[in-house]
Amino acid sequence: MWHYPRLAIGTLGPRSEPNWVSLALMAAFRSAGFPIQSFRAEASFCRFPVAPSICGRPVRHLDSWLMSREKCQQIFGLATRPDQLIVVDGHYGIPASITPGGRLDELCDWLDLPRLVVLDVEELDQCCLPKLPAKTDGILFDRIRSRSQFRQLQTDLETVCGIPVLGALEPLPEVRSQLERHTTDGACLRQWWEQLGRSFAEYWNREQLWRLATQRSWEPCREATLCAKRNLRVAVAFDQAFNRYFPDVFTALEALGATLEHFSPLNDETLPAGTELVIIGCGDVLRHLPALANNHCMKAALRHHVAAGFRIYAEGAGAAFLCQRIETPDGSKYPMAGLLPAVARWHQSSEPPQPVELRTRLASWLFPENSCLRGYRNPCWCFQPAASATGFVHQVEHRFDLIGCYRAVGSLVHLYFAAHSDLLAHFFDPCQAPPYLVDPWQPL
């Protein structure tokens, strides 16, 4: 048995983006010399990806709604080491009967995680304290304004609840604003997250937090369940415009025999030699729309790839890139790759990705007819399909969240393939194409 240092940190009620106290705790430990591995408690992307800059490595994902207990334990075990502090970030207390999605409470039970609860002091009613989750091990304050306020609230809550208060973060509006401003493209200025860490270190009980993180032994499940299939050459779009992926999906693909190679839709003119499958993920494409529209060589390369009988899968912004054009709220129109018969429209949204369960009415190379797909829908994009567009989903309200032909599939729902071994297998052995989807591809 090993002592994997691990903590669950969550807010109460609806999730907020980002969890500033969780980021501050990671920044404080990182500044103190501790390696950090961050997990999100649902398989969706954070609007402000600060954690990768703090940790120096990609954020991993767990999800009790998408994964079985065994799959969750396996992914957790494969992505962690005993010399790292593991932080699982999410939210507590929303019943599955209200909304679907990953539950931090369930992950705490599955992985025996110590529970830390974040309380926003500006929302506290001292006459009616919030109901804390069962088995809460510690409390952290957000937006504390002074040491005297911290001591008073610490005394009150520890007396009433019998749970230790182990740290706090000040409001720091300028720091939070700067981090939000500089992380829309995945970059993060070190000076700003270090200020988060210094503020948290003014209030934390480091020894007690570390003792809480290390007191529970756990044996990770590392048994491989994937059997190698064949060498599949996969080209993954990765640059300033497309950079949001689930790392565990790439790990699973490589375990099955795939060879992954990056390419840039912004800068490259051709796909890597021998490419069989192209994957284009989500990202921040808005500031790069002129460059994408003007890279005619790459758009032609993608069309030739499909015309030659090979496959493409794209999500979110990547799926928008495959459409005929992208339209922005100011009325600008940018011609894109033209592989999907639709117009992609972007709109600003403060809503988090929404968990959805789709039932397919038609088959593609990736999924057979009548498949059940779970994932998180990107709220910033919508498709206006052309008359010839194929919508793969049975539910009318989501009909064109999955569109395409047999060879090119675009999705507004982020699918976590590491939790779907059947879908993952279809990357290597495609489903048989239905007759109505195998006509030779024609340029739009």
TORMI-126869 format. One line per field, with one value per residue (C-alpha): y, z, x; residue number from 1. Coordinates in nm, 2 decimals. Example, Ala and Ser with C-alpha at 12.3 -4.5 7.8 and 13.67 -1.06 7.14 Angstrom:
<sites>
north <- c(-0.45  -0.11) $
up <- c(0.78  0.71) $
east <- c(1.23  1.37) $
num <- c(1  2) $
</sites>
This chain:
<sites>
north <- c(0.00  0.35  0.69  0.89  1.26  1.36  1.61  1.69  2.06  2.17  2.45  2.40  2.40  2.50  2.49  2.82  2.87  2.86  2.75  3.02  2.86  2.53  2.72  2.91  2.60  2.43  2.75  2.76  2.40  2.43  2.74  2.53  2.27  2.01  1.85  1.89  1.68  1.84  1.66  1.80  1.61  1.61  1.55  1.90  2.19  2.48  2.82  2.97  2.70  2.83  2.49  2.36  2.66  2.61  2.24  2.24  1.95  1.90  1.87  1.52  1.43  1.20  1.17  0.95  1.00  0.88  0.62  0.31  0.30  0.06  0.27  0.58  0.41  0.28  0.62  0.78  0.52  0.55  0.93  0.97  0.91  0.89  1.19  1.42  1.61  1.52  1.78  1.68  1.99  2.00  2.09  1.92  1.86  1.87  1.56  1.36  1.41  1.78  1.77  1.49  1.52  1.42  1.41  1.50  1.33  1.00  1.04  1.10  0.77  0.58  0.71  0.77  1.14  1.38  1.64  2.02  2.26  2.61  2.87  3.22  3.45  3.72  3.47  3.34  3.40  3.37  3.31  3.01  2.84  2.62  2.25  2.09  1.75  1.44  1.35  1.70  1.71  2.08  2.42  2.68  3.05  3.25  3.63  3.68  4.05  4.05  3.84  3.95  3.84  3.51  3.44  3.53  3.31  3.03  3.03  3.04  2.76  2.53  2.58  2.52  2.26  2.09  2.10  2.27  2.58  2.51  2.81  3.12  3.34  3.71  3.88  3.99  4.13  4.25  3.91  3.72  3.96  3.92  3.54  3.53  3.77  3.58  3.23  3.24  3.11  2.87  3.09  3.21  3.46  3.31  3.63  3.63  3.27  3.31  3.60  3.36  3.12  3.39  3.51  3.15  3.09  3.38  3.18  2.81  2.54  2.37  2.09  2.00  2.01  1.78  1.54  1.53  1.46  1.18  1.00  0.76  0.47  0.35  0.09  0.23  0.01  0.00  -0.31  -0.25  -0.34  -0.23  -0.49  -0.36  -0.35  -0.21  0.08  0.37  0.70  0.98  1.35  1.57  1.94  2.13  2.50  2.83  2.78  2.41  2.28  2.14  1.77  1.49  1.36  1.02  0.97  1.00  0.76  0.51  0.55  0.49  0.18  0.04  0.09  0.44  0.67  1.03  1.33  1.70  1.94  2.30  2.41  2.77  2.72  2.39  2.34  1.96  1.68  1.45  1.17  0.85  1.01  0.78  0.97  1.34  1.46  1.84  1.94  2.25  2.57  2.95  3.01  3.36  3.55  3.32  3.32  3.53  3.30  2.98  3.13  3.22  2.89  2.75  2.48  2.32  2.34  2.17  1.91  1.82  1.79  1.57  1.36  1.28  1.24  0.98  0.77  0.87  0.99  1.31  1.36  1.71  1.87  2.21  2.48  2.20  2.10  2.47  2.48  2.19  2.38  2.60  2.91  3.06  3.36  3.59  3.81  4.12  3.98  3.88  3.57  3.35  3.06  2.74  2.39  2.32  1.95  1.98  2.13  2.39  2.74  2.75  3.05  3.15  3.34  3.45  3.23  3.23  2.89  2.59  2.29  2.10  1.73  1.56  1.21  1.15  0.86  0.82  0.77  0.70  0.53  0.67  0.52  0.62  0.49  0.25  0.33  0.36  0.43  0.61  0.88  1.09  1.40  1.78  2.02  2.33  2.62  2.87  2.71  2.62  2.48  2.61  2.30  2.31  2.11  1.83  1.80  1.47  1.50  1.19  1.24  1.11  1.40  1.69  1.95  1.79  1.66  1.86  1.85  1.56  1.62  1.50  1.22  0.87  1.00  1.34  1.37  1.70  1.72  2.00  1.75  1.67  1.30  1.14  0.83  0.69  0.60  0.45  0.15  0.06  0.40  0.40  0.07  0.23  0.46  0.15  -0.06  0.18  0.08  -0.03  0.26  0.26  0.28  0.64  0.77  0.61  0.82  0.97  1.30  1.60  1.95  2.19) $
up <- c(0.00  -0.08  0.07  -0.24  -0.12  -0.24  -0.16  -0.30  -0.31  -0.39  -0.37  -0.26  -0.52  -0.88  -1.01  -1.06  -1.30  -1.19  -0.82  -0.71  -0.37  -0.54  -0.77  -0.48  -0.28  -0.57  -0.63  -0.27  -0.26  -0.60  -0.48  -0.18  -0.41  -0.43  -0.77  -0.84  -1.05  -1.10  -1.18  -1.27  -1.13  -1.46  -1.82  -1.94  -2.01  -1.78  -1.92  -1.77  -1.79  -1.52  -1.35  -1.63  -1.58  -1.21  -1.23  -1.53  -1.68  -1.83  -1.62  -1.61  -1.58  -1.38  -1.40  -1.20  -1.46  -1.75  -1.58  -1.38  -1.04  -1.18  -1.48  -1.26  -1.03  -1.33  -1.49  -1.15  -1.08  -1.43  -1.40  -1.05  -0.86  -0.48  -0.51  -0.64  -0.45  -0.63  -0.62  -0.75  -0.81  -0.84  -0.65  -0.38  -0.31  -0.64  -0.66  -0.98  -0.98  -1.05  -1.32  -1.46  -1.46  -1.26  -0.88  -0.66  -0.37  -0.55  -0.65  -0.28  -0.20  -0.49  -0.43  -0.05  -0.10  0.20  0.15  0.17  0.13  0.00  0.16  0.01  0.31  0.12  0.09  0.44  0.67  1.02  1.15  0.91  0.82  0.51  0.53  0.48  0.30  0.51  0.61  0.55  0.67  0.64  0.54  0.32  0.29  -0.03  -0.04  0.32  0.38  0.69  0.94  1.21  1.00  0.93  1.31  1.39  1.13  1.20  1.57  1.49  1.24  1.43  1.74  1.57  1.31  1.48  1.15  1.12  0.90  0.71  0.48  0.31  0.00  -0.02  -0.29  -0.51  -0.79  -1.01  -0.99  -1.08  -1.36  -1.50  -1.49  -1.67  -1.93  -2.00  -2.00  -2.28  -2.51  -2.25  -2.15  -1.79  -1.64  -1.35  -1.15  -1.12  -1.00  -0.76  -0.60  -0.55  -0.38  -0.15  -0.04  0.05  0.23  0.46  0.61  0.55  0.80  0.57  0.81  0.88  0.51  0.43  0.71  0.59  0.23  0.33  0.61  0.39  0.22  -0.12  -0.38  -0.73  -1.00  -1.28  -1.46  -1.83  -1.99  -2.35  -2.60  -2.88  -3.21  -3.49  -3.59  -3.67  -3.78  -3.62  -3.69  -3.40  -3.45  -3.19  -3.20  -3.05  -3.20  -3.11  -2.78  -2.56  -2.54  -2.28  -2.22  -2.11  -2.46  -2.62  -2.37  -2.45  -2.82  -2.79  -2.57  -2.86  -3.11  -3.25  -3.35  -3.28  -3.46  -3.42  -3.70  -3.71  -3.90  -3.85  -3.99  -4.18  -4.54  -4.54  -4.31  -4.17  -4.42  -4.39  -4.19  -4.16  -3.90  -3.82  -3.48  -3.43  -3.08  -2.92  -2.85  -2.88  -3.25  -3.25  -3.26  -3.53  -3.77  -4.04  -4.04  -4.05  -4.34  -4.54  -4.50  -4.82  -4.84  -4.51  -4.60  -4.93  -4.75  -4.52  -4.82  -5.01  -4.70  -4.69  -5.07  -5.05  -4.82  -4.48  -4.17  -3.95  -3.61  -3.47  -3.16  -3.05  -3.23  -3.43  -3.57  -3.64  -3.84  -4.06  -4.15  -4.46  -4.26  -3.91  -3.82  -3.52  -3.33  -3.51  -3.84  -3.97  -4.19  -4.24  -4.49  -4.34  -4.46  -4.61  -4.50  -4.29  -4.47  -4.20  -4.08  -3.73  -3.52  -3.20  -2.92  -2.58  -2.30  -1.93  -1.89  -1.81  -2.05  -2.02  -1.96  -2.23  -2.32  -2.69  -2.88  -3.24  -3.51  -3.78  -3.79  -3.88  -3.88  -3.51  -3.37  -3.48  -3.50  -3.17  -2.96  -2.63  -2.60  -2.29  -2.29  -2.22  -2.48  -2.57  -2.50  -2.72  -3.06  -3.26  -3.62  -3.88  -4.10  -4.48  -4.63  -4.72  -4.37  -4.19  -3.82  -3.63  -3.31  -3.24  -3.01  -3.22  -2.99  -3.04  -3.39  -3.54  -3.24  -3.43  -3.80  -4.10  -4.35  -4.31  -4.32  -4.15  -3.81  -3.62  -3.26  -3.04  -2.75  -2.60  -2.57  -2.33  -2.53  -2.26  -2.08  -2.39  -2.50  -2.77  -2.93  -2.89  -3.08  -3.37  -3.43  -3.53  -3.68  -3.82  -3.81  -4.15  -4.35  -4.42  -4.79  -4.76  -4.62  -4.86  -5.17  -5.29  -5.12  -5.33  -5.26  -5.12) $
east <- c(0.00  0.12  0.04  -0.06  -0.09  -0.43  -0.70  -1.05  -1.14  -1.49  -1.74  -2.10  -2.37  -2.33  -1.98  -1.79  -1.50  -1.24  -1.21  -0.97  -0.89  -0.80  -0.56  -0.41  -0.35  -0.18  0.03  0.14  0.24  0.42  0.61  0.71  0.87  0.59  0.50  0.13  -0.11  -0.45  -0.77  -1.11  -1.41  -1.59  -1.47  -1.51  -1.27  -1.23  -1.30  -0.98  -0.71  -0.47  -0.40  -0.17  0.06  0.07  0.13  0.36  0.16  -0.18  -0.49  -0.64  -1.01  -1.23  -1.60  -1.84  -2.11  -1.90  -1.68  -1.74  -1.57  -1.31  -1.23  -1.20  -0.96  -0.75  -0.72  -0.64  -0.37  -0.21  -0.18  -0.05  0.28  0.35  0.58  0.30  0.03  -0.29  -0.57  -0.92  -1.13  -1.51  -1.82  -2.03  -2.39  -2.59  -2.80  -2.81  -3.19  -3.14  -2.87  -2.65  -2.27  -1.96  -1.99  -1.70  -1.88  -1.88  -1.51  -1.43  -1.59  -1.43  -1.07  -1.09  -1.02  -1.00  -1.27  -1.19  -1.49  -1.45  -1.68  -1.71  -1.71  -1.90  -2.19  -2.19  -2.49  -2.36  -2.71  -2.75  -2.43  -2.43  -2.48  -2.14  -2.10  -2.08  -1.72  -1.59  -1.23  -1.15  -1.27  -1.11  -1.22  -1.24  -1.23  -1.12  -1.05  -0.83  -0.65  -0.89  -1.19  -1.02  -0.96  -1.32  -1.47  -1.22  -1.32  -1.69  -1.69  -1.45  -1.67  -2.00  -1.90  -1.61  -1.42  -1.08  -1.03  -0.71  -0.65  -0.79  -0.75  -0.79  -1.01  -0.72  -0.95  -0.66  -0.48  -0.80  -0.87  -0.52  -0.53  -0.87  -0.74  -0.42  -0.55  -0.80  -0.53  -0.39  -0.10  -0.07  0.17  0.37  0.38  0.00  -0.05  0.25  0.06  -0.24  0.00  0.16  -0.19  -0.29  0.04  -0.04  -0.33  -0.27  -0.19  0.06  0.15  -0.21  -0.30  -0.01  -0.09  -0.45  -0.33  -0.09  -0.27  -0.47  -0.30  -0.43  -0.33  -0.37  -0.53  -0.28  -0.38  -0.40  -0.73  -0.64  -0.51  -0.29  -0.47  -0.26  -0.04  -0.27  -0.11  -0.30  -0.24  -0.35  -0.41  -0.21  -0.12  -0.24  -0.59  -0.64  -0.50  -0.78  -0.77  -0.81  -0.45  -0.58  -0.74  -0.40  -0.25  -0.52  -0.47  -0.09  -0.16  -0.37  -0.08  -0.15  0.14  0.05  0.20  0.11  0.04  -0.07  -0.38  -0.24  0.11  0.14  0.05  0.02  -0.07  0.20  0.29  0.09  -0.19  -0.50  -0.70  -0.71  -0.82  -0.90  -0.98  -1.13  -0.95  -0.96  -0.99  -1.15  -0.82  -0.69  -0.98  -0.81  -0.50  -0.72  -0.93  -0.61  -0.43  -0.58  -0.32  -0.42  -0.79  -0.72  -0.51  -0.80  -1.04  -0.80  -0.75  -1.13  -1.15  -0.88  -1.10  -0.94  -1.12  -1.15  -1.30  -1.33  -1.49  -1.60  -1.39  -1.23  -1.57  -1.64  -1.32  -1.45  -1.77  -1.83  -1.76  -1.75  -1.96  -1.89  -2.14  -2.01  -2.12  -1.78  -1.77  -1.46  -1.45  -1.33  -1.24  -1.59  -1.60  -1.92  -2.23  -2.31  -2.23  -2.07  -2.18  -1.99  -2.15  -2.01  -2.15  -2.08  -2.25  -2.03  -2.04  -2.36  -2.38  -2.59  -2.68  -2.73  -2.89  -2.77  -3.03  -2.77  -2.43  -2.09  -1.74  -1.72  -2.05  -2.32  -2.68  -2.87  -2.56  -2.58  -2.31  -2.25  -2.04  -2.04  -2.18  -1.98  -2.22  -2.02  -2.10  -2.40  -2.44  -2.68  -2.70  -2.74  -3.03  -2.78  -2.64  -2.66  -2.76  -2.66  -2.86  -3.22  -3.32  -3.45  -3.29  -2.95  -3.00  -2.71  -2.48  -2.32  -2.30  -2.10  -2.07  -1.92  -1.56  -1.58  -1.76  -1.79  -1.92  -2.03  -2.02  -1.68  -1.65  -1.41  -1.31  -1.08  -1.41  -1.56  -1.35  -1.61  -1.58  -1.20  -1.18  -1.36  -1.06  -0.88  -1.16  -1.43  -1.79  -1.92  -2.05  -2.43  -2.52  -2.65  -2.32  -2.07  -2.12  -1.79  -1.72  -1.78  -1.65  -1.91) $
num <- c(1  2  3  4  5  6  7  8  9  10  11  12  13  14  15  16  17  18  19  20  21  22  23  24  25  26  27  28  29  30  31  32  33  34  35  36  37  38  39  40  41  42  43  44  45  46  47  48  49  50  51  52  53  54  55  56  57  58  59  60  61  62  63  64  65  66  67  68  69  70  71  72  73  74  75  76  77  78  79  80  81  82  83  84  85  86  87  88  89  90  91  92  93  94  95  96  97  98  99  100  101  102  103  104  105  106  107  108  109  110  111  112  113  114  115  116  117  118  119  120  121  122  123  124  125  126  127  128  129  130  131  132  133  134  135  136  137  138  139  140  141  142  143  144  145  146  147  148  149  150  151  152  153  154  155  156  157  158  159  160  161  162  163  164  165  166  167  168  169  170  171  172  173  174  175  176  177  178  179  180  181  182  183  184  185  186  187  188  189  190  191  192  193  194  195  196  197  198  199  200  201  202  203  204  205  206  207  208  209  210  211  212  213  214  215  216  217  218  219  220  221  222  223  224  225  226  227  228  229  230  231  232  233  234  235  236  237  238  239  240  241  242  243  244  245  246  247  248  249  250  251  252  253  254  255  256  257  258  259  260  261  262  263  264  265  266  267  268  269  270  271  272  273  274  275  276  277  278  279  280  281  282  283  284  285  286  287  288  289  290  291  292  293  294  295  296  297  298  299  300  301  302  303  304  305  306  307  308  309  310  311  312  313  314  315  316  317  318  319  320  321  322  323  324  325  326  327  328  329  330  331  332  333  334  335  336  337  338  339  340  341  342  343  344  345  346  347  348  349  350  351  352  353  354  355  356  357  358  359  360  361  362  363  364  365  366  367  368  369  370  371  372  373  374  375  376  377  378  379  380  381  382  383  384  385  386  387  388  389  390  391  392  393  394  395  396  397  398  399  400  401  402  403  404  405  406  407  408  409  410  411  412  413  414  415  416  417  418  419  420  421  422  423  424  425  426  427  428  429  430  431  432  433  434  435  436  437  438  439  440  441  442  443  444) $
</sites>
